[in-house]
Amino acid sequence: MSAVFTRSAALIRPQLQRLRSPHSPFSPASLLAVFGVQSLRLPCASSRLSHHRQTAAAAAFTTSAIRAKNVTVTFIEPDGNEVKATGEEGTNLMELAHENDVDLEGACEGACACSTCHVILPDSIYDSLPEPSDEENDMLDLAFGLTDTSRLGCQVLLSPEMEGMRIKLPSATRNFYVDGAKPSHH
Amino acid sequence: MFSRSLRVLGARANRRALSACYLRTRCLSTTLNSQAEPVTNHNVPVGESIPAQSSVMPIYLDAQATTPLDPRVLDAMMPYMTENYGNPHSRTHKYGWETEKAVDIAREQIANLIGAHPKEIIFTSGATESNNTSIKGVARFYKGKKNHIITSQTEHKCILDSCRVLQEEGFEVTYLPVNKGGIIDLNELKAAIRPTTALVSIMAVNNEIGVIQDLKEIGKICHENRVFFHTDGAQAAGKIPLNVNDMNIDLMSISGHKLYGPKGVGALYVRRRPRVRLEPIITGGGQERGIRSGTVPSSLVVGMGAAAALSARELDYDYQHISKLSRRLVDGIQSRVSHVVRNGDPNHIYPGCVNLSFSFVEGESLLMALKNVALSSGSACTSASLEPSYVLRALGAEDDMAHSSIRFGLGRFTTESEVDYVVDNVQAHVNRLRDMSPLWEMHQEGIDIKSIQWSQH
């Protein structure tokens, strides 16, 4: 795709996978998504697909998307590079990172089946969030560089309280890219 | 071979004696017939000792050092040493699937022994590794916010050494003293807990004196103060009832070879709710929840699981059998030999561990005199050094009493006739050694040993 479409493509790509829509990027649901009309995401991956099919089409008729706030957070990459990212309330951190080309991998695409989207939150935000589920904790056990304020990025949703939050990324993931290779974006 | 064994033990040989004898003499079946040695009657104390080259083994009374493999455990392990040799982490073929299933069953068996969920059991190479992982792992994970550890002075060497290593790394460690009976003071524990305390580690049953700590109360105190509670359950698992939820235990170490299982395997219980996080000391492919990477030794683990299942089923029976033998041993010795002190609070003691101090007799010489009995003075881990037991020192025992202590370890396969033999021999040899002892002579004359000023050489 040419550079003109790159930004929209970056927006479409995650949505495409979630919606499992036909290959054409111009289906009604994805077009709506391109124009910034996004539905609220649920934490549980399994019901996301069906929910999106219903709400993506209906989103045009709701005003909730318009009322949803934008939250700005900062990702601190392992090499010290800071990336400011703005997302809608309800986006999970992994998606937000992908949308802003932050070096965070999400191998299972938010299915809570890996530990590659491991992020380290500040103490105050970590304490205010609900306890992670057993499944998330089991996956976190396998994460590299675990701390006591670690969470899986795909399970943490943006909320207005997180405005200005500084999210630290661990120096490595469970994948052995010791040669400096980077995982390709899915 | 069996008829010879029956003759050795007399007509009173019961099933346990048979299995015990089977364990001791099964390896001798090839030699016994060819050499035609004189058969020893264990019911009469021997005047001469059995020569060292003889293939007859002494009576085993060192259950705290290790326990014989239960034949039923060996039966469970055999298929995984011969035909089912797959790597349990191989997910692509039947060898792996079958072995993984067996490992999962073993995990459940060990979890049932302590009242845990199977997902909370991690297999390690033994209780030493489990202790190292839990203490160093928990301390290092919470290093930023918590830097204090509490343990007791009578812990196993691997725990004390791990604490010492952490002290070098900048942690603070409180070593709680014990009272004369070997029990820690709960008020002292409460006072020692700080907001920066990460872990409290108190062993359930002491390996030298057999003292049982009040785990339920300690667990309650730790839970109230939101401190993790680790207990070294190597000598306790399968011997006394344990429940990690009732006792608020967050981490527990279990040893395979103390449970009539194989050596080289152990388990670590790590609580999932509320989650205990720790920094692994062995990292790699992320096996065992990332806490202990490496291929799980399927045959050893299956053996340990079988041993745990047997212990869970036979816990009450074994406890009664061992209590009976323990009373027989202690009463027998104390009634026939004077100036014998039992180390450890008799109201909070595991009967299978009898630690006696014989005044005016040196423990090592008594050990050597009791050649036909496999015993220990102090603990197996200190047997190479000359340091008197630090556990006995913590009890307040004087150096001379610490040096004169012997530990008798009774197990599932110990028989009454073995205990009677030991009592007879102890009486004979202690009296013989005391006859030679100048301190005993002085004591008989009424001189107070403590008042003597010994001249230095």
Interface residues (C-beta under 8 A of the other chain):
Chain A: D134 N137 D138 D141 L142 A143 L146 T147 D148 R174
Chain B: K119 F141 Y142 G144 K145 R272 R273 R275 R277 E279 G286 R289 G290 I291
